Amino acid sequence: MAGAEQARITVRALLARPVYRRWWAAAVISRAGDVLAGVTLLLLVLDRTGSGLGVATVVVADILPVLLFAPLAGVVADRLPRRHIMIAADLVRMVLAASLPLVYAHVAAVYAIAFALSAATVFFTPAANSLLPELVGERELVAANSGVWTTAVVAQVALAPLAGALVAVVGFAAAFWVNAASFAASALLLTGLVVPGHRVAAISHGWLRDALDGARLLAADRLLRALATAQLLAALSTGATGALLVVLAREQFGLGPQGFGWLLAAIAVGAVVGPVLLTRIVRDPVRPNIVFGACGLRGLVDVLLAATTWAPLAAAALVLFGLGTSTGTISLTSLVQTRTGEATRGRVFAGFDALFQTGRLVSLLLGGLLADRLGITAVYFLGAALLLAAASSGFILNRPPRDDHQPEL
């Protein structure tokens, strides 16, 4: 019965509610700002340095704040009003983006601002994900998360080339001002968001202990432990394979930039189809097996990508990869939102962010070296092994012992 009720909940119905519509619009606009900032920063650094190392440094500057500040961001999201955290993060990013035209001649300053932009996002993300269960019902979470995911994917596909066009037509300064305006719009929307009900206050044991509790919470709960293990193994795979897809397109399939663009479009198609399957076809989408099964599907796709030289088959497989990514991410987010209590949700989300970015950083650092030494197909076979390990470990670790009754965190 619950599954049937879930299937009738649609993103369109949720968007008819002013509360969700405001949260959705703010989250989508803020993510759009992240895309504009990321692409424009990469183009700027490439223009100033002409170096692949310089571009890689921007990526590292995007990842490091998550590793450094995620535990603190989780505590802040559990202690302070989450709407206020989101507004503050948007305003900080607005100021940073608007200041870039003043300093973008100095590469060191660009790196510093890239770091600060990412740091502000570290605080925005767990607050946004933790706030959503206060705005919609538990059976509506999959549709609510799908609404943001689908729009974010479409925005990313559209805005990545748009960022390049803005830079080409109006220059870097105007592109950053557009970026600053997106964060201002998100903050303005959030100021009018009315959060219903009364939030449960988190019990504080001090900032350091509260931050460390995030790791304890992930380790103590069987389901969260299984999800976290799968998340880390998947990130160790996709950090490298995602970044090196352009190399695979050239060396394995003989494709140029346009062909690579078609491969990215195939992933985007699958990423958009995934939420439709979850909200309209799958009877019970808030299940850990969907997360682990999605990892297995992506692992099989990587095997196929490494084994085939036929570009159309690779494109079809990448549709499945995008589908697995979207369904797995939405189900995982909804599981964490329903599994964790209101007073601890921010720290749990921050812990997942830290695990993902740790795996991504290690994967990025090792992927290029392995590709140079062993070849690009070896990287994809190894990535497939890690994703299949993520699936199998998740199924095994989440297997309940007899008479296992774990309370909500």
C-alpha positions in Angstrom: 0.0 0.0 0.0 2.8 2.4 0.9 4.5 1.7 -2.4 1.3 2.5 -4.3 0.9 5.7 -2.5 4.6 6.6 -3.3 4.0 5.9 -6.9 1.2 8.5 -7.1 3.4 11.3 -5.7 4.8 13.4 -8.5 7.3 16.2 -8.7 4.6 18.3 -10.4 2.3 17.9 -7.5 5.0 18.9 -5.0 5.9 22.0 -7.1 2.3 23.1 -6.7 3.1 23.6 -3.0 4.7 27.0 -2.3 7.0 25.6 0.5 8.6 22.9 -1.7 8.6 25.2 -4.7 10.7 27.8 -2.9 13.2 25.2 -1.5 13.4 23.5 -5.0 14.0 26.8 -6.8 16.6 27.9 -4.3 18.4 24.6 -4.5 18.3 24.5 -8.3 19.5 28.1 -8.7 22.3 27.6 -6.2 23.5 24.4 -8.0 23.3 26.3 -11.2 25.6 28.9 -9.7 28.0 26.1 -8.7 28.1 24.9 -12.3 28.7 28.4 -13.7 31.4 29.0 -11.1 33.1 25.7 -11.7 33.2 25.9 -15.5 34.2 29.6 -15.5 37.0 29.1 -13.0 38.4 26.2 -15.0 38.3 28.4 -18.2 39.9 31.3 -16.4 42.8 29.3 -14.9 43.4 27.6 -18.3 43.5 31.0 -19.9 45.9 32.5 -17.3 48.2 29.5 -16.9 47.8 27.4 -20.1 48.6 24.5 -17.9 46.8 21.2 -17.2 48.4 21.3 -13.7 46.8 24.7 -13.1 43.4 23.3 -14.0 43.9 20.3 -11.8 44.8 22.6 -8.9 41.3 24.2 -9.2 39.8 20.7 -8.9 41.8 20.0 -5.8 40.8 23.4 -4.4 37.2 22.3 -4.9 37.7 19.0 -3.1 39.9 20.0 -0.1 37.3 22.2 1.7 35.0 19.2 1.9 37.6 17.1 3.6 38.6 19.9 6.0 35.2 21.4 6.9 32.5 18.7 6.4 32.6 17.6 10.0 32.1 21.2 11.2 29.4 21.8 8.6 27.5 18.8 9.8 27.5 20.1 13.4 26.5 23.6 12.2 23.6 22.1 10.2 22.4 20.2 13.3 22.8 23.1 15.7 21.6 26.2 13.8 18.5 26.9 11.7 19.2 25.2 8.3 17.5 27.9 6.3 19.7 30.5 7.8 22.8 28.4 7.0 21.7 28.1 3.3 21.1 31.9 3.1 24.5 32.7 4.7 26.3 30.3 2.3 24.6 31.8 -0.7 25.5 35.4 0.4 29.1 34.4 1.0 29.3 32.8 -2.5 27.6 35.9 -4.0 30.3 38.2 -2.5 33.1 35.8 -3.6 31.9 35.5 -7.2 31.4 39.2 -7.4 34.9 39.8 -6.2 36.6 37.6 -8.7 36.6 40.2 -11.5 38.7 42.4 -9.2 41.4 39.8 -8.7 41.3 37.4 -11.6 44.6 38.6 -13.0 46.3 37.0 -10.0 46.1 33.2 -10.2 46.8 32.7 -6.5 43.8 34.8 -5.6 41.7 32.8 -8.0 42.7 29.6 -6.3 41.9 31.1 -2.9 38.5 32.2 -4.0 37.8 28.8 -5.6 38.7 27.2 -2.2 36.4 29.6 -0.4 33.5 29.1 -2.8 33.7 25.3 -2.3 33.9 25.8 1.5 30.7 27.8 1.5 29.0 25.0 -0.6 30.2 22.5 2.1 27.9 24.2 4.5 25.0 24.7 2.1 24.7 21.1 1.0 24.0 19.2 4.3 21.8 22.0 5.4 19.7 21.8 2.3 19.4 18.0 2.4 18.6 18.0 6.1 16.0 20.6 5.7 13.9 18.8 3.1 12.3 16.2 5.4 10.9 19.2 7.4 9.1 20.4 4.3 7.6 17.3 2.8 6.3 14.0 4.1 8.5 10.9 4.3 6.7 9.1 1.4 7.3 12.3 -0.7 11.0 12.4 -0.3 11.9 10.4 -3.4 9.8 12.7 -5.6 11.2 15.8 -3.8 14.8 14.7 -4.3 14.0 13.7 -7.9 12.8 17.2 -8.7 16.1 18.8 -7.7 18.2 16.0 -9.3 16.4 16.1 -12.7 16.5 19.9 -12.9 20.1 20.0 -11.8 21.2 17.5 -14.5 19.3 19.5 -17.2 20.9 22.7 -15.9 24.3 21.3 -15.9 24.0 20.1 -19.5 22.7 23.5 -20.6 24.9 25.7 -18.4 28.3 24.1 -19.0 28.4 25.3 -22.6 26.6 28.5 -21.7 29.4 29.4 -19.3 31.8 29.0 -22.2 29.6 31.1 -24.4 29.3 33.9 -21.7 33.1 34.0 -21.4 33.5 34.2 -25.1 30.9 36.9 -25.7 31.0 39.1 -22.6 34.2 38.1 -20.9 35.1 36.6 -17.5 34.0 39.5 -15.4 30.4 39.5 -16.7 30.3 35.7 -16.4 31.2 35.9 -12.7 28.6 38.7 -12.1 25.9 36.4 -13.6 27.2 33.7 -11.2 26.9 36.1 -8.2 23.4 37.0 -9.3 22.4 33.4 -9.2 23.5 33.0 -5.6 21.7 36.3 -4.7 18.5 34.9 -6.2 18.8 31.7 -4.2 19.2 33.6 -1.0 16.2 35.9 -1.8 14.0 32.9 -2.3 15.1 31.3 0.9 14.3 34.4 2.9 10.6 33.8 2.1 10.7 30.1 3.0 8.5 29.3 5.9 9.6 26.0 7.7 6.5 24.4 9.3 6.6 22.8 12.7 9.2 22.9 15.5 12.7 21.5 15.0 14.1 19.1 17.6 17.2 20.7 19.1 20.5 18.8 18.9 22.1 17.8 22.3 25.5 19.4 22.2 28.6 17.8 23.8 31.0 20.4 22.5 32.0 21.2 18.9 34.8 18.7 18.6 32.9 15.8 20.1 29.8 16.7 18.0 32.0 16.7 14.9 33.5 13.3 15.7 30.0 11.9 16.4 29.3 12.1 12.7 31.8 9.3 12.0 30.4 7.4 15.0 26.9 7.7 13.6 28.0 6.2 10.3 29.8 3.3 11.9 27.1 2.5 14.5 24.2 1.9 12.2 24.2 -1.2 10.0 22.4 0.4 7.1 24.4 3.6 7.1 27.6 1.7 7.5 26.8 -0.4 4.4 25.8 2.8 2.4 29.0 4.6 3.5 31.2 1.7 2.4 29.5 1.5 -1.0 29.8 5.3 -1.3 33.5 5.2 -0.7 34.2 2.3 -3.1 32.1 3.9 -5.8 33.9 7.2 -5.4 37.2 5.5 -5.7 36.0 4.2 -9.1 34.1 7.1 -10.6 36.6 9.9 -9.7 39.1 8.5 -12.2 36.7 7.0 -14.8 34.6 10.2 -15.0 37.6 12.4 -15.4 39.2 10.1 -18.0 36.2 9.5 -20.1 37.6 12.0 -22.6 40.7 9.8 -22.9 38.7 6.7 -23.4 36.6 8.4 -26.1 39.7 9.3 -28.0 41.9 6.1 -27.5 39.2 3.4 -27.4 36.6 4.8 -29.8 38.5 7.3 -31.9 36.2 10.1 -31.1 37.0 13.8 -31.1 35.5 16.6 -28.9 32.1 16.3 -30.6 31.9 12.6 -30.1 32.9 13.0 -26.5 30.1 15.5 -26.1 27.6 12.8 -27.4 28.9 10.4 -24.7 28.3 13.0 -22.0 24.8 13.6 -23.5 24.1 9.8 -23.2 24.9 9.9 -19.5 22.6 13.0 -19.1 19.7 11.1 -20.8 20.1 8.2 -18.4 20.3 10.6 -15.4 17.0 12.2 -16.4 15.3 8.9 -17.0 16.3 7.5 -13.6 14.1 9.8 -11.5 11.1 9.0 -13.7 11.5 5.3 -13.1 11.8 5.9 -9.3 8.7 8.1 -9.1 6.4 6.4 -11.6 7.4 2.7 -11.9 9.3 1.4 -8.9 6.9 0.5 -6.1 9.2 1.1 -3.2 12.1 3.3 -4.2 13.5 4.0 -0.7 15.4 0.7 -0.5 19.1 0.0 0.0 19.1 -2.7 -2.7 18.4 0.1 -5.3 21.6 1.9 -4.2 23.7 -1.3 -4.2 22.1 -2.5 -7.5 22.8 0.8 -9.1 26.5 0.4 -8.2 26.5 -3.1 -9.8 24.9 -1.7 -12.9 27.5 1.0 -13.3 30.2 -1.6 -12.7 28.9 -3.7 -15.6 28.8 -0.7 -17.8 32.5 0.0 -17.0 33.3 -3.6 -18.0 31.6 -3.0 -21.3 33.3 0.3 -21.9 36.7 -1.3 -21.4 35.9 -4.3 -23.6 34.2 -2.7 -26.6 35.5 -0.4 -29.4 32.1 0.3 -30.9 31.1 3.9 -30.0 27.3 3.4 -30.4 27.4 0.5 -27.9 29.4 2.7 -25.5 26.8 5.5 -25.8 24.0 3.1 -25.1 25.8 1.7 -22.1 26.4 5.2 -20.7 22.7 5.8 -20.8 22.5 3.0 -18.3 25.4 4.5 -16.3 23.5 7.7 -16.0 20.4 5.9 -15.0 22.3 4.0 -12.3 23.9 7.2 -11.0 20.6 9.1 -10.7 18.6 6.2 -9.1 21.4 5.3 -6.7 21.9 8.9 -5.6 18.3 9.7 -5.1 17.6 6.5 -3.2 20.7 7.0 -1.0 19.7 10.6 -0.2 16.1 9.6 0.7 17.4 6.6 2.8 19.6 8.9 4.8 16.8 11.4 5.3 14.4 8.8 6.5 16.9 6.7 8.5 18.4 9.5 10.6 16.8 11.7 13.2 16.3 15.4 12.8 19.0 16.3 15.3 21.8 14.2 13.7 20.9 14.4 10.0 23.4 17.2 9.1 26.4 15.3 10.5 25.4 12.2 8.6 25.1 14.0 5.3 28.4 15.8 5.9 30.0 12.4 6.6 28.8 11.0 3.3 30.1 14.1 1.5 33.5 13.7 3.1 33.7 10.0 2.2 32.7 10.7 -1.4 35.2 13.5 -1.9 38.0 11.5 -0.2 37.4 8.7 -2.6 37.2 11.1 -5.5 40.5 12.8 -4.7 42.4 9.5 -4.3 40.9 8.3 -7.5 41.8 11.4 -9.4 45.4 11.3 -8.2 45.9 7.6 -9.1 43.7 7.4 -12.2 46.0 9.4 -14.4 49.1 7.5 -13.3 47.4 4.2 -13.9 46.2 5.3 -17.3 49.8 6.3 -18.4 51.4 3.1 -17.1 48.7 0.4 -17.7 46.4 2.0 -20.3 42.9 3.5 -20.2 41.2 0.1 -20.4 42.9 -1.0 -17.2 41.6 2.0 -15.4 38.0 1.1 -16.5 38.4 -2.6 -15.5 39.7 -1.5 -12.1 36.8 1.0 -11.8 34.4 -1.8 -12.6 35.9 -4.0 -9.9 35.5 -1.2 -7.4 31.8 -0.6 -8.3 31.0 -4.3 -8.2 32.8 -4.5 -4.8 30.6 -1.5 -3.7 27.5 -3.5 -4.7 28.5 -6.8 -3.1 29.8 -5.2 0.1 26.6 -3.2 0.5 24.4 -6.3 0.1 26.6 -8.2 2.6 27.0 -5.5 5.2 23.3 -4.7 5.2 22.3 -8.3 5.7 20.4 -8.2 9.0 21.3 -10.6 11.8 18.6 -12.5 13.4 16.3 -10.4 15.7 18.1 -7.2 14.7 16.1 -4.2 15.7 18.1 -1.0 15.4 16.5 2.2 16.6 16.5 5.4 14.6 19.6 7.5 15.2 
